[in-house]
Amino acid sequence: MAITIHTGLTNFDTTALKKICEELNIEHIIYESNISNVVFNIRKEENPCSLCANMRRGMLNSLAVEHGCNKIALGHHMDDLVETL
């Protein structure tokens, strides 16, 4: 199965991911979270990446257990290094 954590940012398009999962007959859950609200509005983080990553990973772990998964493989895209820098 595939689990996507939607952080609440407005420009988050899962169309291609949904299509790939459908073509491969993989169950796909999109979990709507309030991470962006916590990071930007409540905590007002100047460097939000670490908190966001920790919150996403925690949610992903919880959802995996909830759905009976015992392994997690994180998916990264080609420009992760560029985005990080």
N, C-alpha and C positions, 0 to 999 in steps of 0.2 A: 504494500500500500504506500501511497505518497501522502505526506502531510505538509501543508504549506501554512506558515504563520503569517497572516496579514497584520502588519504592524499598525495599520490605521492611517498610513500616509495615502494621499489621494491619487498619486500616479502609479498605482500598483496594478498591473495588468496580468492576469493569469490565463488569458485566452490560449496562448500557445501551449502552456503547461497542461491545461485541461484537455486540449486536443490530443497531445501526445499520450496522456494517460488513457484516454478513451480508445485510441488506436491500439495501445498495448494491453487493453483490458485490465488496467490497474486502478483499484479503488483510490480515489483522491479526495482528501478532506481539506477544505480551506477553513482555518480557524481564525475568526475575526477577533483580534485582541485590541487592547487599549494602550499598547506599548508606547506609541508616539505621544499620546496624551500624558502619560506618566513621565516620559523622558523630557519632553519639551515644555509642557505646561505646569506640571506639578513640581518636578525636580529642577526644571530649568537648567539642564546640563549644558555646559559650554563644550564639552567633548563627549557627545552622546553615544559613540560607537560601542564602548565597553559595556555600559549598562544595557543598551539595546540587545547586544549579542548575548549577554548573560540571561536576560529575560526571555529571549527567543529560545535559547537552548533549554532553559527550565521548562517552558511551556511544551516544547517538543518532547522532552523526556516524559513529562506527565501524560501527554496525549498518547505517546507510544505505549506506555504501560496500560493506560486506559483501554487501548484497542488491542491489547494482547501481543504487542511487538516486543521482542527481546534484543533486537539489534537496530542501530540507527546508522544510516549512511547519509552524510551531509552532502548536498549538491552545491557546487560552486559554478559560476559562469566564467567565461573566458576573460572578462575584464576585471575580475576581482582584485588583482594586484594593482592595477591602475586606479581603481576606485579607492583602495586602501591608502595608497600613497597620496 
